Amino acid sequence: MCERQDVDEIFREWPYKPGMISARLVAAADGREVMQMRIEMGLLQMEITGRPDGEKPHAADTCLDWLIGEALAEGDDFVLSEDQCFEVDREFLQYYHRRICSLAIRKFDLAISDADHTLELMDFVALHSPDPEWTMMHEQYRPFVHFHRAQASAMHALEESGPEEAIEQANEGLENLRRVFEDMDAPEQFEEDELVGQLNELKESLRDRFEVGPALSEQLADAIATEEYERAAKLRDQIAKRGPRG
């Protein structure tokens, strides 16, 4: 009789729940930690460092790193081939799965990193795509990636620095989304967008839960609107002293 290779026991212990992102961290046989995602007839297993599938495309850490090298070698005329587009699509999907799982299990630093990687990959595609329709297939998700990044940044800040910084991160995410809609020549959609609404709800829930007043960035916007320039200068100094935020 051959060695058992099915995963029935895992499925019994970890049933699939429609409409929910079910993810967990487990120890692999060699002791390293891996991420698993339960899907409807199976599960996905992902590395939590490097590329989610653990591969090194063409000896590079990621497909993006490999393609950046190719573009530098070929110069300004570099255009993605059909095979390279396929590899880009694979990497987009892998980082999407790990990003939503990282949010679900509150591994916010990894969710931020994976969102940044996806946004950089989108920027690369926009520069070197062979087909505008293929570019837009990815660009349509740019607001969604920014939303995930803002969520993760706010919750990470809440754990590490407190509610004031969490609200600042939510505000920063909202400004990033505003710029995305402006770049799409659709600034009027910003106020009506569902993702914008959810970020505002997150911000206000933090404000109510922790009884936090206006964040520094909100005070600065108010000072500028009311032409209190001396107050605005002091607020800018306070913001600058905090240093760069993730």
C-alpha positions in Angstrom: 0.0 0.0 0.0 1.4 3.4 -0.9 2.0 6.1 1.7 -1.0 8.2 2.5 -0.9 11.5 0.7 -4.4 12.9 1.1 -5.3 15.9 3.2 -8.7 14.7 4.6 -7.6 15.2 8.2 -6.7 18.8 7.6 -10.1 19.4 5.9 -12.0 17.8 8.8 -10.2 19.9 11.4 -10.4 23.1 9.3 -13.7 23.3 7.4 -14.2 25.8 4.6 -16.5 28.7 5.5 -18.0 30.5 2.5 -17.6 34.2 2.5 -14.8 34.3 5.0 -11.0 34.5 4.6 -9.7 31.6 6.7 -6.0 31.8 7.2 -3.4 30.6 9.8 0.3 30.3 10.5 1.6 26.8 11.0 5.0 25.1 11.5 6.3 23.2 8.5 8.2 20.0 8.8 11.6 21.8 8.9 10.4 24.2 11.6 9.9 27.3 9.4 6.6 29.2 9.7 4.3 29.2 6.7 0.9 30.7 6.0 -2.1 28.6 4.9 -5.4 29.7 3.4 -8.4 27.4 3.3 -10.2 27.6 0.0 -13.3 25.7 -1.2 -11.8 22.3 -2.3 -8.3 22.7 -0.8 -5.8 25.0 0.7 -3.0 27.3 -0.3 0.4 27.3 1.5 2.6 30.3 1.3 6.0 31.4 2.5 6.0 34.4 4.8 9.4 35.7 3.6 10.3 36.4 0.0 7.9 35.4 -2.7 4.8 33.5 -1.5 5.6 30.4 -3.6 9.2 30.3 -2.3 10.5 30.5 -5.9 13.3 32.7 -7.2 12.4 33.6 -10.8 15.6 33.5 -12.9 17.6 33.6 -9.6 15.9 36.9 -8.5 14.0 37.3 -5.3 10.8 38.1 -7.2 9.5 38.4 -10.7 9.6 42.2 -10.3 13.3 42.1 -9.4 14.0 40.0 -12.4 12.1 42.2 -14.8 13.7 45.4 -13.5 17.0 43.8 -14.3 15.8 42.9 -17.8 14.5 46.5 -18.3 17.8 48.0 -17.2 19.7 45.8 -19.6 17.5 46.5 -22.6 16.9 50.2 -22.0 14.0 52.5 -22.7 12.6 50.3 -25.4 11.9 47.4 -23.1 8.4 45.9 -23.5 7.1 42.9 -21.6 6.8 39.7 -23.7 3.7 37.5 -23.5 5.6 35.0 -21.3 6.7 37.8 -19.0 3.1 39.1 -18.7 2.1 35.7 -17.6 4.7 35.7 -14.9 3.6 39.1 -13.8 0.0 37.9 -13.5 1.2 35.0 -11.4 3.0 37.3 -9.0 0.1 39.7 -8.7 -2.1 36.8 -7.7 0.3 35.3 -5.2 0.8 38.6 -3.4 -2.9 39.3 -3.4 -3.6 36.0 -1.6 -0.8 36.6 1.0 -2.0 40.2 1.5 -5.6 39.3 2.3 -4.4 36.4 4.6 -2.0 38.7 6.4 -4.8 41.2 7.1 -7.0 38.3 8.3 -4.5 37.0 10.8 -3.3 40.6 11.8 0.2 40.2 10.4 0.0 43.9 9.4 3.7 44.5 8.6 3.6 41.8 6.0 0.4 43.1 4.5 2.0 46.6 4.2 5.1 45.1 2.5 3.1 43.0 0.1 0.8 46.0 -0.8 4.0 48.1 -1.5 5.3 45.3 -3.7 2.1 45.1 -5.7 2.0 48.9 -6.2 5.5 48.8 -7.5 4.7 46.0 -9.8 1.7 48.0 -11.1 4.0 51.0 -11.7 6.4 48.8 -13.7 3.5 47.3 -15.8 2.3 50.8 -16.6 5.7 51.7 -18.0 6.4 48.5 -19.9 3.1 47.0 -20.8 2.6 45.7 -24.4 -1.2 46.3 -24.2 -3.2 49.1 -22.6 -6.1 46.7 -21.9 -3.8 44.4 -20.0 -2.5 47.4 -18.0 -6.0 48.4 -17.1 -6.8 44.9 -16.0 -4.4 45.5 -13.1 -4.8 49.3 -12.7 -8.5 48.8 -11.8 -7.4 47.2 -8.6 -5.0 50.1 -7.5 -7.6 51.7 -5.2 -8.2 48.3 -3.6 -4.5 47.8 -2.9 -4.2 51.3 -1.4 -7.2 50.5 0.7 -5.6 47.3 2.1 -2.3 49.2 2.7 -4.2 51.9 4.6 -6.1 49.3 6.7 -2.9 47.5 7.6 -0.9 50.7 8.3 -3.7 52.0 10.6 -3.9 48.8 12.5 -0.2 48.3 12.8 0.1 51.9 14.1 -2.6 51.2 16.6 -0.7 48.3 18.0 2.7 50.0 17.9 2.1 53.7 18.5 -1.5 54.2 19.6 -4.8 55.5 18.2 -3.5 59.0 17.2 -1.0 57.5 14.8 -3.6 55.0 13.5 -5.9 57.9 12.5 -3.0 59.6 10.8 -2.3 56.5 8.8 -6.0 56.3 7.8 -5.8 59.9 6.7 -2.7 59.2 4.7 -4.4 56.3 3.0 -7.4 58.5 2.2 -5.0 61.1 0.5 -3.4 58.3 -1.5 -6.8 57.2 -2.7 -7.7 60.8 -3.6 -4.6 61.0 -5.7 -5.4 57.7 -7.4 -8.9 59.0 -8.5 -7.3 62.2 -9.6 -4.8 60.3 -11.8 -7.8 58.4 -13.2 -9.4 61.7 -14.1 -12.3 60.8 -11.8 -11.9 63.0 -8.7 -15.6 63.2 -8.3 -15.7 59.4 -7.6 -13.6 59.8 -4.5 -16.3 61.0 -2.1 -18.7 58.3 -3.3 -16.3 55.4 -3.4 -17.1 52.5 -1.1 -13.4 52.0 -0.1 -13.1 55.6 0.9 -16.3 55.2 3.0 -14.9 52.2 4.8 -11.6 54.0 5.6 -13.6 56.9 7.0 -15.6 54.5 9.1 -12.4 52.9 10.4 -11.0 56.4 11.3 -14.2 57.5 13.1 -14.5 54.2 15.0 -10.9 54.7 16.2 -11.7 58.2 17.2 -14.9 57.2 19.1 -13.4 54.1 20.7 -10.3 55.9 22.1 -11.8 59.4 22.4 -9.2 60.9 20.2 -9.5 64.5 18.9 -8.4 65.8 15.5 -5.1 64.3 14.3 -2.2 66.7 13.5 -2.8 66.4 9.8 -6.5 67.3 10.4 -5.5 70.3 12.6 -3.1 71.4 9.9 -5.8 71.3 7.2 -8.1 73.3 9.5 -5.4 75.9 10.2 -4.7 76.4 6.5 -8.5 76.6 5.7 -8.9 79.3 8.3 -5.7 81.1 7.3 -4.0 80.6 10.7 -0.6 80.4 9.2 1.4 80.7 12.4 -0.5 77.8 13.9 -0.1 75.9 10.6 3.7 76.3 10.8 3.8 75.0 14.3 1.8 72.0 13.3 4.0 71.3 10.4 7.0 71.3 12.7 5.3 68.8 15.0 4.5 66.6 12.0 8.1 66.8 10.8 9.5 65.9 14.2 7.6 62.6 14.1 9.7 61.5 11.1 8.6 59.4 8.2 5.8 56.9 8.7 5.3 53.5 7.1 
